[in-house]
């Protein structure tokens, strides 16, 4: 479908996406400052979503197509919106391509997790599609897509039956991955990620989506690559009410669980009993930190202390 026809779907998208507009903006190629500007100049989430979609069309012109919009919605875990758009296309007589199902990662051997207080491992589903997180990588043309990281790559992809697409090389530095929901970026995740770097962990060793996924790269491949990187030793999981409703953070957590990666939970304004009952007993029974959610940015002392704990755990691994 021609790019100029995509605007007809903007109203439907902004009505259904609402508070998830920042996730969609990220997958449409907006960076942190751009998202913050859109957030600041609008009064509510629907206005922000419409503003973002119109800015996306102006920014990418003919490259802003309905297919690109649907892929971004799918990557953001908004499948119900995708189905609605496809139904509208069918009603208006526009042919749509069959949906491409995301590749399912081969399930690696499940290992013992970080330091859970309960020794009973949590069962995880092997039917979930491949998650969307990442370190920097650049595609190269060799007849098929090969991921070439900008940092020293791991020895091999984890998994007893999976053949690696990455040549076996010496293991790189210790890295960490921040799993979170987009709603927690401004008040906690963004300042925490910067504080971890300020305390001496190299930025390239901290997987944070706002700086670790480059433009014009596959988001799904980036995240899958980062999760399977043997240099990744620690998953920092920011558990909040918003995060527990998200598809991709759940998928990322489950993939780390399968790998047996040490994880450090930050319980952000949530009750541990609710986490145990409604989300993950393993996560709830793992020693972490609890940070109250006040609606404002988390104070600097709490950010600094949490970053220091994370840095010390990473160094000890």
N, C-alpha and C positions, 0 to 999 in steps of 0.2 A: 504494500500500500504506500502511496506517495507520502512524503514527509508532511506536506501541507495539510493532510487530512487528520493529523493526530489531535489537533485542538478540539475536535468535536467530542473527545473523550475526557477532556480536562474536568468538566463539571462533575461527571460521574466519579472520577478518581478522587477529587477533593472531598466529595461527599462521603466516600467510603474509607479513605485512608486516614483522615483527621490526624490523630496524635502520632501516627507512625510516619508522618511526612519527612522527618529527619532521616529515617532509615532509607526511604525512597530517594531522597536527595543525594545521599551518599552513593547509592548505586547508580544514580544518573550522572555522577562525575563531579558533584560539588564538594569543595573542601570545607574545613572547619570555619574559617572566617566568612566565607560566602553564606554558609548555613546560619551563622550567628547574625549576619546582616539581615537576612530574610526574617529571622525570628524577631529581631528588634523592631522592624518597621511595620509589623502587622499585629492586629489586636487579638486574633484567635487562630487556632490550628487550621481551620478550613481556608481562611484568608492566606495563611502562610503557604499552604499546599498549592493553592492556585497561583500565587506569586512565584513560587519555585518552578512550577510547570511552565509558566509563561517565560520566565527567565531562561529555563532550559531550552525552550524553542528558539528564543533569540540568540542564545549562545551557540547552539549547534546547528541551527538553520535546517537544511535538508537532511542532515544526519539524524535529526530528532524525529524518528519514525515511530509508528505504533508498535512495531516489533521490538524496538529498543525499549520502549516504555514497558511492554509486557515482560520482557526479560528482567528489567530492573525490579518490577513488582514481584516477580517470582523469586529473585535473589533476596529480596527483603522479607520473604516469608508471607507475602500477601496474595496467596493463591486464590482466595475467594474473589478478590478484585479482578484478577486475571480472568477467571471464569465468567464474571459479569461482562467484561469487555468483549470476550469471545462470543458470548451470547448476543450481545448487541450487534456485533459484526455480522453474525449469521442472520439476524432479523433484518438488517439493512442490505443483505445480499452480497456482502463482501466475503470473499474466500479467505480463510485463515489456514495457516500451516498447522499440521499436527503438533501438539506440544511435545517438546523434547524432554524426556525424563532425565533428571540429574543422575549421574553415575553414582552407584553405591560403593563406598569404600570397602575393600576386603577387610573382614574383621580380624585384627591381629590378636595374638594371645593376650588374654586378660591377666594383668599382673597385680601385685599388691599395691594399693594406693599409698599416698603420702604418709600421714600418721593419723588415721581415723581412730576414734576412741572405741568404735565398734568394729570388731574384726570381721563382721559378715559383709561380703562384697555385695554390691547392688547389681541386679540383673539389668542389662541394657539391651535395647532393641538393635538388631543388625539390619533392619529394613529401612532405616532412615537414609535419605540421600546425602551425598557428600557435602560437608559444610563449606561456608564461605569465609575463611579468614586468611592471613597471609604475612609473609615477610616480603621484602622487595624481590622481584624476579623479573627477568626479561625473556620473552619468547625469541627463539632463533629458528631459522628455517633449515631443516635437515631432512625434509621429506615428511616429517611429522613433528608435532609440537613437542619441544623439549624445554623444561624449566631450567634456567641457568641463574642461580642466585647471585646477588651482588656481594654477598658475604661468603666466607668459605663454607661449602655445603657439607652435609652429613655423610656418613659412610654409606647408608642405604636407606630406602624406605622401610619402615617397620612392618613386619607381617611375614609369617612363615611361608605363605604360598604366593605372595605378591612379588612379581619381578620389578625391580626398581627401574625408573626412567632416568635416574641420576647415577652417574658413575660412582663407584665406591672410592671414597677419599678419606683422609684423616678427619676425625671429628673436630668441629669448630668450637668456638667459645660457648659458654653457658648462656642460654637465652630464656626469656620468659614471655608468656602470652597472656594478654588481658582479655578475659571473657566478660562481656557486659551488655547491657541494653542501652540504646541510644539516649533514652531519657535521663540517664545517670551521668552522661558525659560532662556537662557543664558544672554540675555541683560537686562531683567527686572524681570521675575517671580522668578527665583532662588534667586537672592540677596534680593528681597522683602520678600519672605517667611522666609529667615533666619533672616532678620532684624525684622520682626514681632515677631519672637521667642526671639531674643536678647532683645527686648523691654519688655519682660515679659509675653507674651502669651505662655503657655505650648505647646511644639511641638505636643503633642497628641491632642491638641484642634485646630490645624491648618491642614485642609485637603489639602495636597499637594501631588500629585500622586507619586513623587519620593521617599517619605518616608512613605506614608500612605497606600500603597498597597504592601503587603508582597508577596514574592515568594510562589508559589504553592497555591494561593488562587484565587477564581473566581473574575476576574476584574469587570464583569458586576454586580455581587451580591454586591461587595464591594462598588461600586459607588452608586448603588440603595439604599443600606443600609445607606450610609452617607447622601444622599440627603433627605431621609425620617426620619432621626434622629431628634427628637424634640429638642435635645440640639444644633443643628445647627441653629444659629440665623442670620448669615450674609453670603451672597455670594459675594465675591470679583470677579468681572468680568473684565478681561483684554481684551478690545475690540481692535483688530487690523485687518488689511486687511487679514492677514493669518487666524486669528481666525474666521472671518466671513465666511470663505470658508469651515470650518470644520463641520463635522456632530456631533461629540460628544459634543463639547462645546455648540452648538445650542440646543441639546437635554437636556443637563444639565440646561441651562438657562431656557428652557421652563418648566422643572419640578419644578424648584425653583419658577417660576412665578405662577404655579398652586398652590403651597403650600402657597403662600403669604409671602415668606421670604423676609426680608429687603435685598436689594442688593446695592453694592457700585461699580459703573463703573469706570474703568481706561481707558480713551480713548487714546490709544497708537498709535500716528501718524495717526489718522483718522479724517476725517471731520464729524462733528456732523450731518450735512445735509445728508451726505451719509449714516450714520448709521440710521437716521430716515427714509430715503427713501428705502434703500436696505436691512435693517436688522430688526430694532425694534424701533418703535416710543416711546414705553414705556422706553426703555433703554436710548435713546437719550435725553429724557425729564427728566431724573433722575439726580440729582446733584451728580457730581463726580469730578474727576481731569483729566486734559489733560496733557499728557506727549509727547513731540515731539520724533519722532524716527529718530536717526541720523546714525544708522548703528553701533554705539558703545554701550558699556554698559552704562546704565543710571547712572548719577553721584550720589555719595553717599548722598549728601544733599537732592536730590529729593527722593531717596529711603527712607531715614530716615523720611522725612516729611510725605510721603504717608503712611508709616507704622504706624507712630504716629496717623494719622487721623483714620486709620482702627482700631487701638487698642482702641481709645476713643469711636468710634461708637459701637464697640463690648461691651465695658464696660457699655454703656448706655442702652443696650437692655435688 
